Amino acid sequence: MYKILWSLPHNNHITTTTNNFIEIKTELNKWENTNCSWITMNLLLFFILGLLVHFVFFVSIFDIYFTSPLVHGMTPQFTRLPSPARRLVLFVADGLRADSLYELDENGTSRAPFIRNIIMHKGSWGISHTRVPTESRPGHVALIAGFYEDVSAVAKGWKENPVEFDSLFNESKYTWSWGSPDILPMFAKGASGNHVYIHCYTAEKEDFGARDAARLDTWVFDQVKDFFQSAKSNQSLFSKLNEEKIVLFLHLLGIDTNGHAHRPSSREYKDNIRKVDDGMKEIVSLLEDFYGNDGKTAFVITSDHGMTDWGSHGAGHASETLTPLVAWGAGIRYPQQVSTQFFNDEFLKKWQLENWKRRDVNQADIAPLMASLIGVPFPLNSVGILPLDYLNNSDLFKAESMLTNAVQILEQFKIKMTQKKEVTLPFLFTPFKLLSDSSQLEILGKARSYLKQKKYQEVISLCKKLIHLALEGLSYYHTYDRFFLGISVALGFIGWISFATIMIIKSHSSLTRSVVKSGKVFAFQKPHCLLPFSFVIIGVLIAFFLLIQACPWTYYIYCLLPVPIWYAVLKEFQVIQDLITSLLTFSGKHSIVFLLVFTLGIEILVLSFFYRYMLTAGLIAFACWPFFTQLWTQAKITSLGWTLFSLLLAVFPLLPVLGREPDITLVTGAGLLIFLISLSSFVYIWKSKSKFKVEDLPVHLYQMVCVLISTYIVNSTHSSLLQKQGLPQMNQIVSWAILASSLVVPLLGPTIIFQRLFSILLSLMSTYLLLSTGYEAFFPFVLSCLMLVWIHVEQETLQQSSISCTQKLTSIHFAYNTDITQFRQLHLDDIRRSFFFVFFIVTAFFGTGNIASINSFDPSSVYCFLTVFNPFMMGSLMMWKILIPFVLVMCAFEAIQVTTQLSSKSLFLIVLVISDIMALHFFFLVRDYGSWLDIGTSISHYVIVMCMTIFLVFLSGLAQLLTTKKIKLWGKTKPHFM
C-alpha cells in the first residue's frame, strides 16, 4: 500500500491534489479487493488441503484396525478317516434368538415342538455366540467359512465378496441352497468350479410391510419339496444327490423380517417360529424317505444373529449375540442328561432344560464341525475350533480331527509370519516368541507321537494349546505395524492442529499486530535457511526406509504426511514467536481459567459419546450461563428464552433410545404443533402490507400443506401396516416427493435471516415427520427454537462488546455473508461461539439416538418410503434423518456468522481445531482388546468424529446454499434489501 502511495505524483496545486486523492482512493480500493481475493484464495486452498488431510486421517483407521485378516496359499487339511455323514443339511433361521426358540410359551408348551423333541431325544444343543457386527453377511460367513469378516464387507456391499475366501460350500462336492438373494450369491461367487447351486426368490418379496413374511420360509420349503420330487425323475440330479460330501442349505428369512416389522415379542414372530418348526419337520421326513433312512445325514439348525426387543440388530446386546444351535443325525452325540450345569446365566432354568447338557460354541466353530461331519477339508481361512462335545465318534477320530484343525490354523500362522518377515528388515523383525519354529515342531512331534501311542486325550490337549498359540500369533502379526502407523498418524494430527491454530492467528486475529505495536518481541532468531533442506532429507530417509521394506503405498502417505505439515508449522516461526509473547502479556489467572473451561468443555464433548446424559449436563450449564454474564441484566427476555429452550433440549438425551415402541400420537402432536405455528405465521404475513411478504405466501402455504400431509401419511402408513395391508403406493409417492422438494422449496423464499430459517425448518420438518416414530419428532422444533434464541443472544453479546452493530437483526439478509469488507477480526468470545456450535452439532447427533450403536435407530422409521428390504436405501434415509438436525444447526451458525460480522471460514477454522482435538482423543482411545462391543464402539467413535469433521465441510456448503440462494419463479426479480 505504501508503494502505491509513493508512486503517485506530487503536486502542490489544489486541482492536482484532488486528482491525487481520487487516484489514491481508487488504488486503495483495488489493493483492498486484490488483498481480499488473495486471502480468499489462500483459505480455499487451505480448506481443500484440510479436506484431503482429514480424508487421509479417516482412511488410516481402516489400514490400522480394519485390514483383512485373510491369507492365501495354505494347503487343504482334512482327516484321512471315514466321515460319519455323507450329506449335511444346514437350516439357518435368520434373526432367530436363542431364547425365542428354547423358551416355553404362556401355556408351558414349546413353540417349536419338533426341535424340542430333537434336543431331548436325538441330538445335542447349545448356544452359538456371535460377534459384532451382528448382521446377516458376517454371521453367515462365520458359520460357513469359519472366520469373522472384516469391515471391508460393509464398504463393498452385502451381495459380493470383497475378499476371496474359502468356505464349506466350496470344499463340498455339491451344494444346493435356497433362500434370500442377499446371502446365497456371495457363496456361489466365491466357489471354485460350478458345483454350488442357488435358488433365490426376488428381492421384492423381502417386504417388511407384507401381509405375511413367513411366506418367505414357506417358499423355501416348497422349493425343496419340488426339487426332491423332480430328482426322482431326473437321473443326473438323482445321482448327484446320492454322492457323498454334499450340502443342502436352507436360508429362512421370514423370522428376521417379522422381527423387524413386528418385534420379537409379537405374535407374528412367534407364529413364524412355529411355521419354521413345522417346515423343518416336513423336510427332515422328506429327506429320510428319499435316502431310505440310511442314517448318513447330519442336520444342523442355527441362526446368523439374534434380535433386540425393539426389532433391530447389529450391536453386541445379548439378545443379538446369543443364537441357538441344535444338531443331530450322523456323527452327532445323543442327548446327555446331567444333574447340574454351571453357566453365568439363568437360561437353563428359564427354558426348563437344566437336565439336558448344554454345549456352547463360538459361531466360527460350526464351520469345522460341519466339515468334520462330511469329511471335507476345513475351510482354509477358518479360525474356528472343532467342538468335540458335539461329535459321536471314536477317540481316534476326534484326535485326528483336532490335529487336522491345529495344522490348518498353524498353516495360516506360518504364511502370515513369512509375509511379515519378507517385508521387514532382519534387524527390525521381532518374531512371535511363544510360537517359534522349534516350539511348533516340538508340539506337532509330541502330538503325532501320542497319536501312535493311542494317548488321544493328550493329543487333543496339545492341539488345543497349539491352536490358541497360533490364533494369538495370527493376531500379533496382523497388528504388527499398528504402533508404527499410529505414531505417524498421531504426529500428523498434532501437526495439523498446530498448523490450523497458526492459520487462525495469522489470518483472522490481531494478536500478532498487537505484539508488533507494543514492541515486546523476543530476541529469537528467524528459522535458518536449512529448515526446508532438513525436512527434505527427513522425507527422503522415510521414503527410503519404507521402500526397502516393500511397504504398501498407503504407508508412504501416513508416514510422509507429517513432514510437510510440520514444515508448514515451523516455517511460521514469527507467528509462533508473537503468540508466545502475547501469552506472556496476558493475565495468568484469566489464561488458566479460560484454559480449564475450554478443556472441561472438550472432555464433556468426548464423554457425551459414551454417556448421553453428559449432553444434558452441558445444556444445563448453558441454561445457567446468562446469569453469570451481563446478558441477564441487559436482555432478560432473551436470557429466559435461552434458559427455557436449553432445559427443554436437555430432556432429550435422558429419554430412552433403545427398546421403545413406536408412538405415532407423539408424531401427530409434533406435526400439529408445527402446523399451528406455521398457520399463525401465515395469518401474520397475510395481514402484513409489505408486498414482498405477500409474494411468498404460496411457498409458505405449500410448506404448511406438506407438514399436514406428512402427519397424515405417518398415521395412514402405520395403520395400513398394522392391518398388514402393506405400504400404500400413494403414500410412498407423496413421501418421496416431499423429500425431494424439501431442499428446493426454501430457496423460493426471501433471504431475510428469520424468514429463511423458518422456511428451512418447515421444509425439513415435513421430511423428519415421515421418518419419525415417537418423541424424536419434537427434537428439530425444540432445537430450532434454541437456535433462533442463540442468534439473538449472540447479537446481544456483540452489542455489549466494543464491536459496533449497524443493522437491526430483523433486517439482516443471509446475502451479507458474501460481503468480505464487513468481516472483522476474531476475538476471544468467538472461541466460545465455536464451542457452542460443536456442542450443538454433537447434540444434534446424539440427541435422539446413539449413532455409535447400529441398533439405536428403528428401521420402521423409513416405512413411509419403503418396506422392501434394501439396506443401503434404508441406511441412507436414516442417515438423512440424523443429518436434518445437523443442517438446522449449520444454518443457524451461518446466521450467527452474518450477524456477528465474521467470515464463515474464520469461525470454521476454530470449529475444525476443536473437532480435531476430539478426534485425537478418540484416536488414542481406540482399543483392540476387551469385548468385541468395546472394540467396535471405540473405533466407531473415532470414525464418527472424523466423519463429522468431513461432513462439516460439505454441510457448510449445503447450509450456505439453503440460506443465501433464491430462486424466482414468478414476476421480476426484485432486491430484498437496499
N, C-alpha and C positions, 0 to 999 in steps of 0.2 A: 504493500500500500504506500509505503514511504517513497519507493521508486516511482510510483505513479505520480505522487505529488511533486517530486523533484523534477520529473521530466516535463512538467507543464511550463510554458514560457512565462517570464516575469515582466510585468508592465505596471507602471505607476498610474496610468490613466484609468479613470473610473470605468469607461466602457470595456477596456481590456480586462479589468478586474472582474467585472460582472460576467464577461465571457469565460474567464478562467474559472469562476465559481461554478458556472453551469457545466464546464468541462470536468471539473473536479467531481461534481455530483454524479455526472454520467459515468465517469471512470470508476467511482466508488461502487455504484450500482452494479457495473459489470464485474468488478472484483468480488463483490458480495455473492453475486449469482454463481460466478466461477468457483468460489470457495465452497459454497453450499453444495454445488454439483460434485465437487471433489470429495466432500465429506460423505455425501450420499453414495457415491461410487465405492468409496472405501468400506462403508458399512455394508453395502450389498455384497462385496467380495468377502467380508468377514462372516456374514451370515451363511453364504454358500460354503465357505470353508468350515464353519461351525457345524453345518448340516452333515457334511462329509465326515468330519471327525466323530460326531456323535453316532453316525451310522457305523463307523468302524468300532467304536466302543460297544455298540449294541450287538453287532455280529460277533464280537470277540467272545462273548459269553457262550456262544454255541460251539466255538472251537475249543474253549477251555473245559466246558462241562457237558456239552451235548454232542460230542463226536460219536460216530457209530462204533460200538464195541466189537463188531464182527471182523473176523479174519478169514482168509481163504487159503486153500492149499492143504487141508487136512485129508487124511486117508480114512474112508468109512470104517467104522468099527462095529462088529456085531459078534455075538456068541455063536460058536460052532454047534452047539447042542440043538436038538429039535425043539421048535417052538410049540407051546401048548395050544395055540389057536391058529386056524387057517385064515380067519377073517375077523375084522373088528368093526363094530357098529358104534359110532360116536354120535350121541344126542347132545347138542348144545342148546339149552333153553336160554336165549338171550335175555339178560336183565332179571334172571330168577335169583331171588335172595335165598340164603340158606334157611333162615327161619320160616319163610313163607312156604317152603317145601316140607320141612321136617315137623313144624308145629301142628297141633291138633286144633280143629275149629271150635266154635262155641258149643257144639254138641259132643265134643270129646272124640270126634272121628277125624281121620286124616282126609285132607282134600286131594291126596294122591295115594289112594289105597294100593295100587299096583306097585309103586315104588316102595311104599312102606312094607309091603309083603316081601319084596326083594331084600330089604335091609334085615328083616327078622329071620328069613328062611333060606336065602340063596347067595347073598354076596357080602361085600364089605362097603362101609360107608365112612364118611368123614367130612371135613370142611377143607375146601381149597382156598388158600389165602392168596389173593391177587395183589398186584402192586399198582401204585399211582402211575399214570392216569388210568382210572377205571373206565376205559372206553372200549368199544367193540373191537376195533382193529388190534390194539396191543394185547387185549385179552385173548383173542383167537391166535395171534402169533405166539404168545406164551404157551397156549395149550397144544398147538400143532407143530410149532418149530422149536419150542423149549427154551427160548430166550426172551428177555424183556426188551422190547423195542425202544430205540432212542427217539428223541423228539423230531428227528428229520421226517418221520412218518406223518406228523401233523403238518409240517411245512409242505410236503409233497402231495398229501391227499390220502384219503382212506381207500381208494379203489385201485391203487397201483403199488408196485414195490419200489420204494425209494432206494433200497439197497438189496443186493442179491443175497438170498439166504436159502438154506436147505430146510426141508420140512418132512414130516411123517408121510404126507401125501406124495412127495417127490420120491421118497425111498420105497414106497409101496409098488406092487406090480400094477395094480389098477386101483383107482379111487373114483367113486361116484358120489356126487354131492348134490343136495337140493336145498334151496333156501334163498337168502337175500342177495341181490346184485351188489350190495355194498361189501360183502365178505368173500363170497366164493371166487370171484375172478382173480383176486390177488394171489391165491394159492395155485390157480391154474396157470397164471402168467409166470410164476416162479418155478414151475416144474419143468424138468428136462424131458424131452420127448413129448409124446401125445397120449399119455395114459391117465390124465386127470380130467374127468368129465364133469361138467357143471350143468345144473338145471335151475334157472332162476325165474322168478316172477318179475313183472315190470316194476320199476321204481315207484310208479304212481300208486301202486297198491299199498305202499307204506304210508298210510294216511292216518294221522292222529285223530282226525275228526270222523273217521269211518264208523259206520253203524256197529261193526263187529270186527275188531282187529284180530280176533282168534282165527279168522278165515285164512290168515297167512299161514298158520300152522296146519290148518285143515288142507290147504293147497299142497303143502309138503307131503303130508301123509297120503293124500290121494295120488300124488305123482309117484310115490314109492310103490304103492299098490299096483298102479298101472304098469310101472316099469317091470316089476317081477312077473306080472301077468303076461306081458309081451315077451319076456325072456323064455317062457315055456314054448313059444312058437318060433323063437329066433335062436337057431343052433349056435351061431357065432357068439352071441351075447350070453347064452346059457353056459358055454364052455368057459368064457372069461369069468363068469360069476363063480364057477367051481374051481378056479385056480386058488392057490394059496397066496398069502401076503396081500390080501385086498382089504380096502377100507370103504365103508359106507358112512357118509357124513350127512346128518340131518340138522340143518340150522333152523331153529324155531324162533322167529322174531315177534310173534304175537304178544307174548308176555311183556316184553320190553315196551312195545307200542302202547299196550293198555296201561302199563305203569306210568308212562309219560302223560298219557291223556287223562287218566282217572285216578292215579295214585295207587301204590301197592296195597293200601288198605281197602280198596274199592271192591265191590262185588265182581266187576269186570275182570280185574286182575286175578282174583281167586278162582273165578269160574274158568279162566283161561288155563290155570294150572290143572284143573280137573280135566279139561279137554285134552291137554298135552299128555296127562297121565293115561287117559283112555286111548289116545292115539299111539303112544308107545306100546301099550299092551297089545294093540292090534298088529303093529309092525313086528314085535317080537314073536308073536304067534305065527304071523305070515312067514318069517324067516325060518323058524323052526320047522314048519311044514315044508318049505321049499328045499331045505337041506336035509330033510328026513331025520331031524333030531340027532344029528351026528355028534353033538357035543363039542364042536370045534369053532363055535362062535363066542367071542368075548364082547360084552356090552359095557359101555361107559356112558354115564349121564352126568353132566356138569353144566356150568354156566360161565360166560366170559366175565361177567361182573354182576354186582347186585344193584341196589337202587335205594335212594333215600326215601323217607316217609313222604316227602313232597314231590317225588317223581322225577328226580334227576340223578345223574351220576357223573363221575369224573375225578372226584377228590378221594380222600382216604378215610371217610367215615366207615365204621364197622359194617353198617348195612350195605355198603358198596364193595368192601373188600372180602367179605365172607360169602363164599358161594358153595353150593352143595357138590358133593362128589359121591356117586354111587356106581359100583362096578360089580359085575357078576358074569358067570359063564366060564369058558375055557381058561384055565390058568389063574383064576381069581379065588382067593381064600373065602371059605364059607363063613357065615356069621359066628362070632365068638362071644359067648356070654361071660360076663365078668361081674364081680360083686361090687368093686369100687374102681373109679377112674378119677384122675386128677387133672383138671384143666382150670385155667384162670377165667372161667366164666360160669354162668349158671344155666347154660343152654340144655345140658343133658336132662336135668330135672324138669325144665320147662317143656321139653319135647317128649318127655317120658321115654327116653332112650338110654337111660343110665345103665341098663344091664346089657347093652349091646356095644361091643368095643368100637370106639370111635378112633379113626385113623386120619389125622390131619396131614396135609401136604401143602407145599408151595405150588402155585399154579404151573410153573415151568416143569415140575416133577412129573406131570401127567404125560408129557411127550415121551420120555424114556420108558415109562410104564407101558404105554401103548405099543411102542417099538419092540419092547421085550416080549410082549404077548404074541405078536405075529412074526417075530424073528427077522425084522428088517434092521438095517444099521440105524444106530441112534442118529437123529438129525445132527449134522456136522457142527452147527453153531449152538447146540443145546447146552445150557448150563444147569439143567435140571438134574436132581439126584434121584436115582431109581428108588421108589418107595417099596422096600422089600416086604413090608407088612401086608401089602395087597396081593402078593404072589402066593399061589398054591402050587409049589413045585419043590423039587429036591434041593437040598442044601448046596449040592454041586452046581445046579443051575443058577441059584441065587449068587453064589460066589463068582462064577464065570461072568454072569451079567454085571455084577458090581465091578469086576476087574475091567470089563469092556467099557463101562461107564467112566471109570477113572482114566483109562488110557485115552478115551475120546476127549475128555476135558483137558487132559495133560497135553494133547496134541495142539490144542488152541493156545495153551500157555507157551509152548515151545516156539510156535510161529510168531506169537506176539513179542516174545523176548528177542528172537532173531531179527525181526523187523526193527525194533528199537535199537538193538546193538549195531546194526549195519549203518544207521544214520547218526550215530553218536561217536565222538572222538573217544578212543580207547581209555585215555586217562580221565575222561569225564563220566564214563559209563559206570553206573552203580547197580549191580545186579540185585535181584530179589534173593536175599541171603537165606531165607527159610526154605527155599526150594532150589538149591544148586544142582548142577548136573550130577554130582556124586550122590546127593540125597535122593534124587529121582531114581537112579539106578539101584540104590540100596533098597528103597521101598518096593519097587517093582520086583526086584530079585527075591526079597523076602516073601512077597505075595505069591509069586509063582512057586517058590519052594514049599510054602504052606499048602498051596493047592495040590501039589503032588503028594504031600503028606496027609491030605484029606482033613486039614485043620481049617475048615471052611469059615468058622466064626472069626478066626484070626485074619483070614484073607479079607473078609468083609470089613473088619475094623481098620486094617491098614489102608484099604481102598477109600474108605470114608475120610481118613486122615489126608490121603493124597489129594482127594477131590477138594477138600476145604483149603488146602495149601495152594492148589492150582488156581482156584477161584480167587483167592486173596492175591496171588501173583498176577492174575489177569487184570485185576483192579489196579494193582501197583503200576504195571506198565501202561495201562490205559490212561492213567493220570500222571504219567512220568513228567511231562512238560508243564503241568498245571502251575506250579510255583513260579517257574521262569516266565511264563506268559502273563501270569497275574501281576508280577512285579512290573513288567513292561507296560501293561495297560494302566496300572495304578500311577506310574510315573507320567504317562500321557495325560491322565485325568488331572493330576495335580498341576501339571504344566499348563493345561488348557484353562483351568480355573484361574490360575495366576495371570495368564495372558488376557482373559476376558476382563479381569479386575483392572488390569493396566489400561485396557481399551476404554473402560468406563471413566477412569481418572483422567486419561489423556484427552478424550474427545468430548466428554459430557460433564465435566466438572471444572470449577475454577480453582481447584486445590493447588495445582502447580503454578498457576498465575499468582496466587496469593503468596506463595513461598518466594517467588522471584521478587515481588514487590517489597516484601518485608526484609529481603536481603539475608535471610537466615538460610544459608546454603552451606552444607558440609564441604570440606576440602577434599572430597573424594576425587579420584582421577577418573576420567572417562574410560570406557571399555577400550582395551587395546585393539589394534587392527588385526591382531592374530585371532580374535574371537571367531570370526567366520571360518578361518582356516582350521581352527581346533575342532569345530563341530563337523567340518567336512571329514577330517581324519577319523573322528569318532564314528561317523556314519559308515565310512569305508570299512573300518575294522569290524563293525557289527555285521555288515553285509557279507564280508569275507568269512566270518565265523559261522554264519547261517549257511553260506554256500558250501563249505567243506563238510557240513553235517547233512547236506541234502534235505534241508527243511522245506516244508510246503511254502508256497508263495505267500500265504496269509501271514506266516510268521514274520516275513520281511516287513509287512505293513505294521504289525503290532510292535515290533522292536525298533523300527526306524522312525515311526511317527513321533515319539517323544523328542527326537533330535531337533527337527525344525521348530517344534513348539517351544522347547526350552531356549533355542537360539533367539526366537522372536521375543521371549520374555527378557533374557539378559541383554538383548540389544537396546531395550528401553531403559538403559541404566539411569538416565537423567530423571525419568518419571519415578523410578524406584527410590532414587535419592530424595526427590522432592516429597514423596509420600512419607518416608521415614522422618524427614524434617518436620513435616506438618503434624504427624502423630505426636512428636515430642513437644509441640507447642500447645497441644490440646490439654485440657484439664484431665489429670489422671483419673479422678473419681468418675467423671462423666464417661470417659472412654471405657472404663471397666464395667460400669453399669450397662452401657449400650452393648458391649460385647457379651455380657452374661445374658441379657434379654434376648439378643439375637441367637445365641447358642441354644438357649432354652426353647425358643420357638422352633428351631431346626429339629431338635430332639423330639418335640411334641409331634411334629410332622412325621418323623421316622416312626415313632411309636404308634401313630394312628394306623399304620399299615398292619400292625399286629393287633391293636386294640382299638376298635372303632370309637369307644367311649372317650378316647383322648380328643377326638374332634369336638365332642360335647364340652369337655373341659376348656378347650381353646375358644369355643364360641361363647361360653360363659365369661371367660376373661375379656373377650371382645365386647360383650354387653356391658361390662363394668368400665371399660376403657374411657368413655367420655367423662365419667365422674371424676377422673384424676387429671383432666386437662381443662383448658379454658373453654372447650366446646360446650360444656354443660351450662356455663354462665352466659354464653353469648347466643346459643341456639338450643333452647330447651326442647322444643318440639322435635327438631331433627334428632337430638340425642335420645329422646324417648322412643322415637320410631326405630332408631338403630338398635336400642336395647331390646325392644319388643320382638323384632324380627330375628335378631341374633338368638334370643331364647327360644323362639318358635323353631328355628332351624336346628337348634341344639337338641331338639327332641328326636329327630330322625335317626341319628346314629345309635340311639338307645333302643329303637324298635327292632324286632327280630327280622332277619333276612332269610333265615332257614326255617323250613317246616311250617310256614304259614299257608293257610288255604286262600284261594282267590276270593276277594270280596268286591264284587262288581258294584255294590252300593257305594263304596268309597270312591270308585272311579266316576260313577254317576254324579256324586256330590261335587267332586272336583270340577267336572265338566260344567255343571250348572252354575257353580260359583264363578268360573271364568266367563261363562256366557252372560251372567248378570252384570259383571263388571264391564264387559265389553259393550253391553247394551246401554249402560249408564254413560259410557264414553260416547257411544253413537248418538244418544239424545243430546249430549252436550255439544257435539260437533254440529248436529242438525240445527240447534238453536243459535249457534255462533254465526255471526255475519261475515266472518272472514271468508273470502272467495276460495283461497287455495285449500282451505279445510273442506269445503263442500265438494270440491273436485275429488277428494279422497274418500268420500262416503261409499262408493261402490266397493272399493278394496276392503274397507272396514266391514261392510255388510257381508262380503264373501267370507271373511275370516270368522265372523260371528256364526254364519251358517255352517262352516266347516267344523267349528267346535261342537255345535249342536248335533250335526250328523255323526261326528266321531263318537259322541256319547251314546247316540242311538245304536251305532254299529257294534260297539262293545257289548251292549246289553243284548242285541239281537243275535250276535255270534255266540255269546255264552249260552243263551237259551237254546239255540239250534244244536250246539254241541252236546248239551245236557240231554236233549231229546234224541241224540245220535242221528241227526239229520245231516251232519257234515257242515262244512263252511259254505254259506250261501254265496253264489257266484257274484251277485250284485254287490254284496258287502266287500268281497275281495277286490273287485274292480275299483270301487269308490275308495277303499283304503289305500290302494296303490296310487290312485290319482291325488289324494290328499298329501301323501308322502312326497310325490313328485313336485307338487306345487308349493310345498312348504318353504323351499329356499328361493322361490321366484317371486311370490306374492309380496313379501316385504319390500322388494325393490320398486314396487309401484307406488309406494307412499312417500311422504316428504322425508327429508334427511334431518329434520329437527330432532335433537337427541331423544327426548322422551317419547315423541310420537313414533320414531323409528324403532326404539327398543320395545315399545308396547306392541307394535306390529309384528316384530320378530317373535315375541312371546306368544301371541295369538297363533301364529302360523306353526311354530314348533310344538305348542301345546296340543294342537289338533293331532299331530303325529304321536306325541307322547301318550295321549289318552288311549290311542289304539294299541299301544304297546304296554299298557298298564294292567295290573291285575288286582291292585289293592291300594294301600295308603300312599304308595310312591307317586300316585297321580297328583298329590298336593305339593310334592317336593319342588318342581320347577317354579310353581307360583310363589311359594314362600321364598325360595332362593332369589327370584327376580325382584320381589319386593325389597329384600335386603340389598340387592344390587342398586336399586333406584335410590334407596336411602344413602347408600355408600357414596354415590355420586354427589348428593347434597352435602354429606359430611366432608368430603374432600374439598368441595367448593368453600365450605366454611373455614376449614383449616388453612386453605390458601389465603383467604382474606385476613386471617389472623397474623400471617407471616408478612414479611416486607414485600412480597410479590403482589403487584397490582393486578386486579381483575377488571378488565374494561367492559365486559359484557355480562348481561344477565343470563342465568342458566337456561331459562325458558326460550331464549332466542339464539342459542348456540347451535350451529349445524355441524354434523359429522364431517362435512367437507372441509372444515377448518384444519383438520389434521394433515392436510396436504400442503399447507402453507408453512414452509420451513422458517420463514422470517419471524413467526410468532413464538418459536420454541425458546426455552430458557435452559440454563444450566441446572444440573442435578443438585439437590440438597439432601441433607441427612434424612428428612422426612420422606423422601422418595424411596428410601430403602424400606421404610415401614409400609408404604403403599404396595411395593413389590411383594413384600412378605404376605400382606393381606391377600393379594391376588393368588399367590401359590397356595395359601391355606384354603381359599375358596375353591381352587381347582381340585385339590385333594378331597375337599368336602363334596364337590360335585361327583367325584369318582366313587367315594365310599359312603356317601350319604344314605343310599338306599340299598347297598349291596357291597359284597367284598369281592372285587374282581380278581383278587389273588386266588380265589377258590372257584373252580369251574362250576360247581353245583349251586352257587349262590343265586343264580338267576333262573327264573322259572321259564321253561320252554313254551309254556302255554301263553306267554306274553306276546308271541308272534302269531297266534291263531287267527287274528283278523286278516292277516296277509297270506298265510299258507298253513296247511296242516299236513301236507305230504312231506315225508322226511327228506330234508335237504340241509345237511349240517352247515354248509358254507353260507347259504342264503339265510338260514335261521341265525347263525352266528353273526352275520353282517347286520341284521336287523337289531339284534340285542346289543351289538356294539354301538349302533346309532342311538339306541335308547340311552346308553351310558354317556354318549358324547353330547346329547342335547343340553343337559345342564352345563356341560363344559363350554358349549357355544354361547350360552347365555352369559356366563361369567366373562368370556372373551369379549363379547360385545360391550358389556359394562366397562371392562378395562379400557377398551377403545375410547369410550365416552370420557373416562377419567383422564386419559392422556390428552384429550382435546381440551377439557375444562381446566386442567392444570397447566396447559401450555407446554406440554412435554412431548418430545419426539417419541413415537412408539418404539423406536429402536433403542433409545436410551433406557427406558424402563424395562424393555425386554432383555437387555443385557444383564440387568440386576436379577431378573427372574431366572435367566439362564444360569447364573452363578449359584443361586440358591438351589435350583434343581440339580445342578451338578454336584453340589456338596451332599445332597441327599443320595444321589446315585453312588457317590463314592462310599457313603455309609453302607449301602446295601451291597456294594461290590465286596467289601470286606466281611459282610455278614453272610455271604453265600457259603453254604456248607455242603460237604459230600459225605457226611456221617449222620448217624441217628436214623430216625424213621424216614421212610420214603416220603411221607407227607411233609416232614420238616424240610427235607432236601428240596422238594418241589416248591414249597412255599418260599423258601429263601431265594431260589432262583427267580421265581415269578415276580417277587418284589423288585428285584433289580431290572427285570425286563419291563415291568410296568413304569418305573421311573424313567427309564431310557425312552420308552415309547411316548411317555408324557412329554418329555423334552422335544422329541421329534415332532409329535403332534402339535405342540405349541407353535412351531414354525408354520405348519400348514393351516392350522385353525386360526392363526392370527391373520393369515391372508383371507380365509373364509369370512372372518369377522369384519375385516375391512371392506370386503365385497358387500356383505349384508348391510353394513352401516353407511357406506359412502356413496354407493351407486344408486342411480334412479333410472327406471325405465318409464318412458312417457308413451302411453298407448292412445291417448286422445288429446285433441287440441294442440296448441302450440306450446312448446317448451318455454316455461317461464322461470325466472330466477326465484329461488326460495328465500333469498336474503339479499339485502342491499349493503 
